[in-house]
Amino acid sequence: MKFKRLAAVDETRVNEAGRGALAELAETAVFYPGEPKDEAELLGRMAGADGVLVSWKTPIPGRVIEKCPELRYIGMCCSLYGEDSANVDIRACRERGIAVTGIFDYGDDGVVEFIIAELVRLLHGFGEHQWRGEPHELSALRVGIVGLGTVGRMLARALRFFKAEVYYYSRTRKPDAEAEGIAYLPLAELLKTCDCVSTHLPKNTFLLGEREFDAFGDGKILINTAIGPSFDAAALERWLRRGNNYYICDRVAAMNWELPDAPGVLMANKGSGGSAEEVRRLSKKVVENARAFLAGPSAGQSRP
């Protein structure tokens, strides 16, 4: 079985080898450059497609899906953590028997490398900024990780290798992580205890507001590499202007909102997980998901 028309509706970052493999799975395959400027252009790209590929950048709402009667499959070329944080209307797809897949664990290594590198740079003063006036090793840090998923756990292990004290907060306790020496703290206590907090939350999850930044205090470091902010932007800006505070992020975390013009903002102007290795893993997983669907399609959301 093949797709009749497979359309990548934006820049999915699938590499040339992946595009070739996907083209073999379809009678017609189209790979559009850039993001559609509006829903009309998106509908034009999806017209007649029974298979669609999309990155995290382009929303596909229910009102678009209902105008695509041929659609059987949407392959998200990004992580799919849940219905509320997805840029595809999963509920609308489920109602129409459209399968949706996401990919996982493709850029995590680069994200962890970025965080460690930025912390070392800030703690030692290798760049423009110097945390707390004199060089420090990672072993001097008490780090709180908010959201102990794959990246959060990888980061915790990396920091523990460098002898940092590591704590975590999550909606559910993780006994296996605690057995590794990653201690649980309630959020308010974690913020007061830790010098640095790194948030790893699904898109549209806002956990830190004015009260939380007050509890966090000054002389601290906040890190966010997830898609979009994990906090109230106005509260972040007030916190940054209070003292020797730093916010480390990448372009993906900044998304479409304006970062405050504050001296403590340290942003990489690219995605922290981006690398040749990440693109190869992404491409391979996107192709595998499409093949698996064609081999045995199943309705609704699926997780590889």
Number of C-alpha atoms within 10 A of each C-alpha: 11 19 23 16 21 27 25 25 24 21 19 25 18 24 16 11 13 20 19 13 17 23 20 12 20 18 12 15 21 19 18 14 12 12 16 19 9 10 15 11 13 18 18 12 19 25 16 16 25 21 24 25 24 24 22 18 17 20 17 19 16 14 11 16 20 13 12 15 12 17 24 22 27 28 22 23 25 24 20 23 15 14 12 15 17 20 20 24 19 25 16 17 23 14 10 16 16 23 21 26 23 23 22 17 14 20 22 19 18 18 21 22 15 21 21 17 12 20 21 17 17 22 22 19 17 12 11 8 16 16 19 15 11 9 14 17 13 19 14 13 19 18 26 30 29 24 19 23 13 13 22 22 18 16 23 26 18 15 21 18 11 14 15 18 20 22 24 27 22 16 10 9 14 15 12 9 17 13 9 11 15 21 18 21 18 12 21 15 14 24 24 15 18 20 20 23 24 24 24 22 24 20 18 15 16 14 14 19 15 16 10 16 21 15 15 25 19 17 15 20 23 21 23 23 26 26 22 22 26 23 19 14 18 13 16 20 17 14 22 25 16 11 13 18 22 24 22 21 27 24 17 21 23 20 14 10 10 8 14 15 10 14 13 19 17 17 19 16 11 12 21 24 21 16 13 10 14 18 19 18 19 25 24 18 22 23 21 16 22 24 17 12 21 14 11 8 14 16 16 19 20 13 13 11
